[in-house]
Amino acid sequence: MSAKLRVVCATRETHEDFSARTALGRSLALYAALFELRLFPSNSAGLPQVYNTAIRESASDPAILVFVHDDVHLLDFYWPARIAQGLAKFDVLGLAGNRRRVAGQPAWRFLDDNFTRDRRENLSGVVAHGRSWPADYISAYGAPGQEVKLLDGVLLAARSETLLAKQVLFDEAFDFHFYDLDFCRTAEIRGLRMGTWGISVMHESDGAFGTPGWRLGYQRYLSKWQT
């Protein structure tokens, strides 16, 4: 199985501005010898399309693929090792998620479109939020290292060989919203184990819940899965 680590990121910034103007770009500059970068600069395509391109490219060049948003600060000095450790236990890895899934669920941590938060015993993972350290706050959802049904798409990792062997791709009918929930459901159907892992990051965004684009994605997701 592959040991090479490849970070996959789509950004609206140019290739040159990515390193200077994005949280991820500035973070990755500190760890340049530890990974490969598959960057999609000046991107306007949906994340599933971009991520699928990286998965298909890996057929001839296997790697651990780390799909991550460009507004993520990597605070953990050992994040490449943490990802490898997590993938020794799970097939698909994330930072935060839910141990269960309920009908009509609009996000991994919410139970309904009124954004009723699920109980702590069902949630897993820790993520900091802010633009500079110390963070504005830290969301400690629950202990990491647990098997889950749903993962947050801010960072997802898997071995390319696993995804290709099980024919697990992202659904390009989605763009930025609900691609992660949809991906998790496909992974579950194909028999992959998903889990959270303790990796220290800070995310600049809280999400765009309730926006028109989000609601369109929610209806598309419900139509596909029916529950």
C-alpha positions in Angstrom: 0.0 0.0 0.0 1.1 3.6 -0.7 3.1 5.6 1.9 3.5 8.7 -0.2 1.3 11.6 1.0 -0.4 13.9 -1.5 -2.4 17.0 -0.4 -5.3 17.8 -2.7 -6.6 21.3 -2.6 -8.8 23.5 -4.8 -8.4 27.3 -4.4 -9.7 30.4 -6.0 -6.3 31.9 -5.6 -3.6 31.7 -8.3 -0.8 29.2 -7.8 1.5 32.0 -6.7 -1.0 33.6 -4.3 -1.9 30.3 -2.7 1.3 30.1 -0.6 1.0 33.7 0.6 -2.7 34.3 1.0 -4.3 31.1 2.2 -4.1 29.4 5.6 -3.3 26.1 4.0 -0.7 27.5 1.7 1.1 29.2 4.5 1.0 26.1 6.6 2.2 23.8 3.9 5.3 26.0 3.4 6.5 24.8 6.8 6.3 21.1 5.8 7.4 21.1 2.2 9.6 18.0 2.4 6.9 15.8 3.9 4.2 15.7 1.1 3.3 16.3 -2.5 0.8 19.0 -3.5 -1.9 18.6 -6.1 -3.2 22.1 -6.3 -6.1 23.2 -8.4 -5.5 27.0 -8.6 -8.0 29.6 -9.9 -10.6 27.0 -9.4 -14.3 27.4 -10.2 -15.2 23.7 -10.5 -17.1 21.8 -7.7 -14.9 20.0 -5.2 -16.2 16.6 -6.2 -14.9 17.1 -9.8 -11.5 18.3 -8.6 -11.2 15.5 -6.0 -12.2 12.8 -8.5 -9.5 14.1 -10.9 -6.9 13.6 -8.2 -8.2 10.1 -7.4 -8.1 9.0 -11.1 -4.6 10.5 -11.6 -3.4 8.4 -8.7 -4.2 5.1 -10.5 -0.7 5.4 -12.0 0.9 7.1 -9.0 -0.6 5.7 -5.7 -0.6 7.9 -2.6 -2.4 8.7 0.6 -4.7 11.4 -0.6 -5.5 14.3 1.8 -8.5 16.4 0.6 -8.4 19.6 2.5 -9.9 23.1 2.2 -7.6 26.1 1.6 -8.8 27.9 4.8 -7.2 25.3 7.2 -4.2 26.1 9.4 -2.2 22.9 10.1 -1.1 23.4 13.7 0.1 19.8 14.3 3.8 19.4 13.6 3.2 15.7 13.1 0.1 15.8 10.9 1.6 13.5 8.2 2.4 10.8 10.7 -1.0 11.3 12.4 -2.8 10.6 9.1 -0.7 7.5 8.5 -1.5 6.3 12.0 -5.2 6.9 11.5 -5.3 5.1 8.2 -3.8 2.0 9.9 -7.2 1.8 11.7 -9.7 3.3 9.3 -10.1 3.3 5.5 -11.3 7.0 5.4 -10.2 9.5 8.0 -11.5 12.9 9.1 -11.3 15.4 11.9 -14.8 15.4 13.1 -18.0 13.3 12.6 -21.0 11.5 13.9 -21.1 7.9 15.1 -24.7 7.6 13.8 -26.9 8.8 11.0 -30.6 9.8 11.2 -33.2 10.4 8.6 -33.2 13.9 7.0 -29.9 14.8 8.7 -28.6 18.0 7.1 -25.1 17.9 8.5 -23.0 15.5 10.5 -23.5 17.3 13.8 -27.1 18.4 13.3 -30.3 16.4 13.4 -32.7 18.6 11.4 -32.8 21.7 9.3 -33.5 23.8 12.4 -29.9 22.9 13.3 -30.7 20.9 16.4 -27.3 19.6 17.5 -26.9 15.9 18.2 -25.9 14.7 21.6 -22.3 14.7 22.5 -22.1 11.0 22.9 -22.8 10.6 19.2 -20.1 13.2 18.1 -16.4 12.8 17.7 -13.4 15.1 17.0 -11.9 18.4 17.9 -11.5 21.5 15.6 -10.3 25.0 16.4 -11.8 28.0 14.7 -10.2 31.4 13.9 -7.7 33.2 11.7 -4.8 33.5 14.1 -3.5 31.7 17.2 -4.8 31.6 19.9 -8.0 30.5 18.2 -11.3 32.2 18.7 -12.6 29.0 20.2 -12.2 25.2 20.0 -15.1 22.9 19.2 -14.5 19.7 21.2 -17.3 17.6 19.8 -16.2 14.3 21.4 -13.2 12.0 21.8 -11.4 11.4 18.4 -10.3 8.0 17.3 -13.9 6.7 17.0 -15.6 4.9 14.1 -18.3 7.1 12.5 -21.0 7.1 9.9 -20.5 10.7 8.7 -17.4 13.0 8.5 -16.9 16.7 8.0 -15.3 17.4 4.6 -12.9 20.1 5.8 -10.2 17.4 5.7 -10.7 13.8 4.5 -7.9 11.3 3.9 -7.8 7.9 2.3 -5.4 5.7 0.4 -5.9 6.0 -3.4 -5.7 2.3 -3.9 -8.6 1.8 -1.4 -10.8 4.3 -3.1 -10.1 2.9 -6.6 -10.4 -0.7 -5.6 -13.8 -0.1 -4.0 -14.9 2.4 -6.7 -15.5 5.2 -4.2 -15.7 8.6 -5.9 -17.3 11.9 -5.1 -20.7 12.6 -6.7 -20.2 15.5 -9.1 -23.9 16.4 -8.9 -22.8 18.2 -5.7 -20.5 21.2 -5.6 -19.4 22.5 -2.2 -22.3 21.4 0.0 -23.2 17.9 1.0 -20.5 16.3 -1.1 -18.9 15.0 2.1 -22.1 13.4 3.5 -22.8 11.8 0.2 -19.2 10.5 0.0 -19.5 9.0 3.4 -22.7 7.2 2.5 -21.1 5.8 -0.6 -18.0 4.7 1.4 -20.2 2.9 3.9 -22.1 1.0 1.1 -18.8 -0.1 -0.3 -17.7 -1.5 3.1 -15.1 1.2 4.1 -14.6 2.0 7.8 -14.6 5.7 8.6 -13.2 7.4 11.7 -12.0 10.6 13.2 -8.4 11.2 14.3 -6.7 13.7 16.6 -4.9 16.2 14.3 -4.6 19.8 15.5 -6.0 22.3 12.9 -7.7 25.7 12.9 -10.5 26.3 10.4 -11.2 29.9 9.3 -14.8 29.1 8.4 -17.8 27.9 10.4 -19.7 26.8 7.2 -22.5 28.3 5.2 -25.5 26.5 6.7 -28.9 27.8 5.6 -27.7 29.7 2.6 -29.6 29.3 -0.7 -26.8 27.2 -2.2 -26.8 25.0 0.9 -30.5 24.5 0.8 -30.3 23.5 -2.9 -27.7 20.9 -2.0 -29.8 19.7 0.9 -32.7 19.0 -1.4 -30.5 17.3 -3.9 -29.0 15.1 -1.1 -32.5 14.2 0.2 -33.7 13.3 -3.3 -30.8 11.0 -3.9 -30.8 9.1 -0.6 -34.5 9.5 0.4 -33.6 9.6 4.0 
